[in-house]
Amino acid sequence: MGHIRTLPTYMAQRYAGWKSTAFHDNETWFRHLAAEGQHPRAMVISCCDSRVHPTQIFGAQEGDFFVHRNIASLVPPCAPDGQYHGTSAAIEYAVTALKVAHIVVMGHSLCGGVKGCHDMCSGQAPALEDPNSFVGRWIDILRPGFDRVKDIKDDAERVARLEREAVLVSLENLMTFPFVKQAAEADALTLHGLWTDIGSGTLEQFDPAKDAFVKV
């Protein structure tokens, strides 16, 4: 355990600042959350990218969202094979235990995971094709989306479209989970697809009636 150290000073200082301000000013609310448990209305599946903060975008407070983050906001197909499935476990818990009313999948601009999938599927990233690459195997979930945009001539447009396809692939895969499908068909759960631009703050949502992403 010699490689484990105490927190860096800047993190400890930031914690102390939070404890004396945000926590102190809302201590009653935090005690309520601790005593009553969590009852979030929505689950948000977002990217690990440090530039994306779904709780800030929606002005959410502690207890509002059940948040799961992974590379490129991807949802894999349902695969009950007895292996480790962090994203699938989070979805199962959100739907069956917390009984959230909404699942929001939020992609974003300049996503490294999406760009990695693009490069891998177009033969430009052989390291990601290695069976031992955790990132490569994960972003392979998006390969069906790449197949839908691969004929777009402009590179930048192709990648931008693939960022939105990542959201759609995840929404499609959500419906392969029996408990998600059952809740959705019973009108106890709705699914939503979003894409946000980091630089402009623009937010788009998928409109099934238009089969396109439109600005919120």
N, C-alpha and C positions, 0 to 999 in steps of 0.2 A: 504493500500500500504506500510505498515511499513516493510514488508519483502524484499522490493526492496532496493538495495544498489548501490553505484557507483562501477565502475570497480575495480577489484583487482589491486594493484600497478603494478604487473609484466605485466599485460595485457596493462595497460596504457603506461608503458614504452616501450613495444614492438610496440605499435601503433606509439608512437613518433619517434621511430627509423625507422619504415617503411615510415612515412610521410616525414622524412628528407632525406631519401636515395632513396628507390625504387620509391616512388611517385614523389619526386623532380626531379629525373633523367629522368622520363618518363611523366612529366606533360603535355606535348603537346599531347601525345597519349591518356591520360585519358580525356583530354578536347575534343578530337576527338570522343571518345566513348560516352561521355555525349551528344555531339551535334548530332551525326549521329545515335545513337541507336546501338543495338547489332545485329550482323549478323553472328552468329556462324555456322560453317559448320557441326558440329556434336553435338549430345546430348550424354552424358555419364551418365549411371545409375550405381552408385557405392554404396558400403556399407558405413555405418556411421562410421565404425571402424577407430579410430584415427591414425592407423598405415598405412592406405592406402590413397595415394594422387594421383588420376588419372592425375591431371594437371602436377605434377612433373614428373611422369613416361613418359609423352609425351612432356615434355618441353613446355607446353602450356602457353600462355600469356593471360592477360585479354582480353575477347572478342572472344577467340578461341572456347571454349566449353560451351554449356549449360549443367550444371551439376545438377543432382538430386541424393541425397543420402538417403538411407533408410536401415533398418535392412536387411542384407543379399542380397542386390541388387535385391530384388524381384519385379516383375511386376505382379499385380493381373490380373485375367481375366476381360474383359470389363464388367462392371455392372452398367448401367445407371439407378440407383435406387433413385436418388435424395439425396443420403447421401454424406458425406464428403469423397473425394477421392484425396488425395494429389498427389500420384504418377500418377494416371490417368490424373489429371489436368495438371501436368507438361508435360506428353507425348503429350496430346492434343495441348498444347500451342506450344511445340517444332515443331510439325508436321504441324499444320494448320496455325499458326501465323508466326513462325520463318522460317518454311519450311527448316528444317535441311536436309542435304543430307544423313546423317548416324545416326543410333542409336547404341551405343556400350553398351552392358551389361558386367560389369566386376566384377567377383567374386574373391575370394582370399583364401589363406590358413588360417587355424586356425580361421575360421569364427565362432564367438559365436552364431550367429543366426542360421547357418546351424547345428551346434552341438546341439543347443536347439531343433530344429526340429527333429533331429535324436533321441534325448533322449525322446522327447514327443511321437513320433510315435512308439517307442519301449517300452513305458510304464515306463520309468525311470524318468519322470518329470511331476508328477501329477499336480503341480501348474500351469504349462503351459496349461493344459487341462481345467482349470477353464474358463468358458465363459466370465468372467470379466477380463481376462488377455489380454491386448492389444498385448503384444508380442506373446503370444500363438496363438491368432487368426490370427495375421499377418503371422507368419512362417508356419501356416497350409497351406498356398499357396503352399508350397514345398512338401506337402504330396504325390502327384503323383510321384515326383522324388524319395522319400523314397521307395515307392512301387517298383521302378525299381532296387533298389540296396539292398533291405533288405535281400536278400539271400546270399550276399557276407559274407563269414565266418569271415575274419579278420576285427576287429573293425576299425583299423586305415585306412585300404583300403576302407572300406564302407563309412566312413565319408569323406575321400578325394574324392571319387566318387560322393558323395552327393553334395559336394561343386561345382562340375562341373555340376551336374544335376540342381542345382539352376539356373545356367546361361541358360541352355536349357529350363527349365520350363518357365523362363521369356521370352525367345525368342518366345516360342510357344504362350504364353499369349499375347504378343505384336500383333500377327496376329489376335487376336479376336477383336481388335479395328478397326472398319470400315475404319477410316481415315488412319490408318497405312497400312492396307491391300491394300487399293486403291492406296496409294502412292508407295508402294512396287511393286505392279503389273504393275504400270505405269513406273517403273524404275526411279522414282524420289527419292526413298529412299532405302537404303540398311541397313541390320541388321547384327551386328557382336557380337560374343560371345568371351569373354576373361576371363582368370583366371591367377592370379599372385601369386607367392610365396613370402611372406613377407621377409623371411630370406635370400633367394638367389637372389631375384630380377628377377627370371625367369618369362617370360610372355608366356602364351600359348593362341592360338586362335583355335576356333572350325572350323575344315575343313569339310564341308558337304560331299565332295567327298570321304573322308576317314571315315566319321561318327565318328570322334575322335578329341580330342584336341592335337595340335602339337605345338612345340616351335616356337616362332616368331624369 
